[in-house]
Amino acid sequence: MIRSMTGFGKASASQNDTKIQLEIKALNSKQLDLNLKLPAAFKKLEYEWRNFLTQELQRGKVEVVLTYDESAEKQAGQIDSKLAAFHIEQIKKLADSLHFEAPSDMAGYLLKMPGIFTATENEADEELISLATSCLKEAVASFDLFRLNEGKVLEKDLSSRIETILSLLMQVEPLESERLETVKQRLTKNLNELAASVKYDENRLEQELIYYLEKFDITEEKVRLKQHCNYFIQTMSEDQAGKKLGFISQEIGREINTLGSKANHAGIQRLVVQMKDELEKIKEQLYNIL
């Protein structure tokens, strides 16, 4: 089953007065481009989480963001008493040197001073780490389900376009007899004109005609194109088939191009153009498949 590289997953949990939320977002990319954003309290998890996410996500431009909210009491921080004493001493010295009375509401001035409150962010305890890890696994599961559902939509679209190419290929066959008749008439006319004007080596001419007719034969291209299309459909049932499907689409393109170069018939050329149009749309979709 194919999966889309585009995805989204989210999970949240709470413990006492702390709430944790984790989000995963992804776009397409040739390789895994992982941007992991963790608060300072969870930084020690970065190496472990990167290894886990690398195995689970495989490919894509992925952003993983962990946030957590603590109680107002924890967020408030502490007053730096040494810094506060320093500011009070400076205000008193300034008042003495400039001969003005120091403000009576010293506390009001201190609260406005930069750096008075220091927020302390300690490392998360084991219970909080366990909760965050559970959130990560839940978000990855949600993310994978999103990718899988998107993959089903892509698979339906790709199957439809491959079937269209096969349908167009079937429309080539009724035109072949007309194409061969046109070639035959042209050769007959040219041969008659040649016979009337010059002498020629009949054996050499026969060899040249056989070579010419082989160049116009598109049976091999039709067979290979059908095989490649069927192989494409089969491969979509495999996991992480994006790159493999890309290679198969290249082979499909080669057969379509060869078919067009050998066609020598306006109706077949039109069918080939339609095949190329469907194939280009397939290639665009393949950029987003894991």
Stockholm file with secondary structure:
# STOCKHOLM 1.0

chainA/1-290         MIRSMTGFGKASASQNDTKIQLEIKALNSKQLDLNLKLPAAFKKLEYEWRNFLTQELQRGKVEVVLTYDESAEKQAGQIDSKLAAFHIEQIKKLADSLHFEAPSDMAGYLLKMPGIFTATENEADEELISLATSCLKEAVASFDLFRLNEGKVLEKDLSSRIETILSLLMQVEPLESERLETVKQRLTKNLNELAASVKYDENRLEQELIYYLEKFDITEEKVRLKQHCNYFIQTMSEDQAGKKLGFISQEIGREINTLGSKANHAGIQRLVVQMKDELEKIKEQLYNIL
#=GR chainA/1-290 SS CCCBSCEEEEEEEEETTEEEEEEEEEECCSSEEEEEECCGGGGGGHHHHHHHHHHHHCSEEEEEEEEEECCHHHHHCEECHHHHHHHHHHHHHHHHHHTCCCCSCHHHHHHHSTTSEECCCCCCCHHHHHHHHHHHHHHHHHHHHHHHHHHHHHHHHHHHHHHHHHHHHHHHHHHHHHHHHHHHHHHHHHHHHHHHHCCCCHHHHHHHHHHHHHHHCCHHHHHHHHHHHHHHHHHTTSTTCHHHHHHHHHHHHHHHHHHHHHHCSHHHHHHHHHHHHHHHHHHHHHTTBC
#=GC SS_cons         CCCBSCEEEEEEEEETTEEEEEEEEEECCSSEEEEEECCGGGGGGHHHHHHHHHHHHCSEEEEEEEEEECCHHHHHCEECHHHHHHHHHHHHHHHHHHTCCCCSCHHHHHHHSTTSEECCCCCCCHHHHHHHHHHHHHHHHHHHHHHHHHHHHHHHHHHHHHHHHHHHHHHHHHHHHHHHHHHHHHHHHHHHHHHHHCCCCHHHHHHHHHHHHHHHCCHHHHHHHHHHHHHHHHHTTSTTCHHHHHHHHHHHHHHHHHHHHHHCSHHHHHHHHHHHHHHHHHHHHHTTBC
//
